[in-house]
Amino acid sequence: MTEVYSEKFGGNFTQQEPLPEAALEAAMAVLRHGRLHRYNLTPGEAGEVALLEQEFAAFVGAKFCLATSSGGSAIGLALRAVGVKPGDRVLTNAFTLAPVPGAIAALGAEPVFVEVTEDLVIDLDDLAAKAGEAGVLLLSHMRGHICDMERLMQICDAANVTVVEDCAHTMGARWNGVPSGRHGAVACYSTQTYKHMNSGEGGLLVSDDEDIAAKAVLLSGSYMLYERHLAAPSPEVFARHRMETPNISGRMDNLRAAILRPQLAELPRQIERWNARYRVVEEELRGTPGLTVVERPEAEHFVGSSIQFLLKGWSAEAVQGVIARCLRRGVELKWFGGADPVGFTSRYQHWRYAKTAPLARSDAILAGLMDMRLPLTFSLEDCGQIARIIRAEVGAVYQAG
Ligand SMILES: *Cc1c(COP(=O)(O)O)cnc(C)c1O
């Protein structure tokens, strides 16, 4: 036992794996020919970006796909493409990351926050109550937790609410067999370093709606070269929108697409590796006194690239005690209850540009919400050790309290 209590973890919670060799080779080929701009093509050449769009559309089963400069830019393009205008109200999750309310604010629109449940998904009763207040829901599958999508779509369809999905944490996930991002009118993904594929920065947008897709392409800055796309609507659709749609720029380049295509081919295998790590941590944490594991529904095929647990009803001091004790033993926990935003971790009260009345249920949940990344550079043994440390330190603080 003494051995267990003294162990210290030496890994780095923000270290990604190196990119696959095939990505390095593809990147060198692009650098050697120098045609980095997506529309800079030789006769007969498709280009890495157009090929990535075609492959990602096939991966999720969408008709249309657009690669963008970031996940946040994909969300901004999607909101504009579905018609959000300055002054509009847009429903969104109270529990999400800053680029989500930020994309709404960038349009001069106003977020209407919907509460989070203990399962860490959007509260569908609160959504039903607020659905009449807006024409669009920007739904964030925050930390990879997917709500009952059939019920969500019923609520939104009944209230005539267009659904834009933020799938930054659900690329490769499914709900009842349907790929995440395929319920709403349009979905956005991120290929930023901390997501499921890594191009430093980058994003993808998918839709089956030809008008939304054409507008997104035009908005992204296609310079009337949209016929060079392989996963875009036909020229007749563009003809309806080409003179009406501003160029706000947000394209992906061939270098980033080149390193993403080999990663997309490996994504299903990577998801299995993430989930194996997730299950090791989850199993070890389950049954820890004072700690609540977030049970995942059977319909949800998630990607366990991070794990969350709840310290329900704990005081801020006790939570901070756990964080400090775990950190001394090399385990970095993030807390969504902090008074100040830290790194990527913030909550709705921190977004003062989007003033809102307090959300009592969300406050109670976020006050005890712990979050931890599970990079693929961690082995299964590392994950076991991390979870043992958390279990011991949560137990120690809980018993003392
Ligand atoms: C990362 C992220 C985004 C946006 O992605 P960027 O590529 O960083 O702009 C959107 N939503 C959530 C929940 C995210 O985590």
The ligand as a Gaussian input file, in Angstrom:
#p B3LYP/6-31G(d) Opt

LIG

0 1
 C      -11.615000      23.429000     -29.927000
 C      -13.046000      23.706000     -29.852000
 C      -13.713000      24.495000     -30.802000
 C      -13.066000      25.302000     -31.874000
 O      -11.946000      24.861000     -32.370000
 P      -10.669000      25.751000     -32.829000
 O      -10.170000      24.900000     -33.931000
 O       -9.767000      25.874000     -31.653000
 O      -11.185000      27.073000     -33.319000
 C      -15.079000      24.592000     -30.708000
 N      -15.757000      23.982000     -29.737000
 C      -15.169000      23.256000     -28.783000
 C      -16.009000      22.611000     -27.747000
 C      -13.794000      23.107000     -28.805000
 O      -13.207000      22.377000     -27.857000

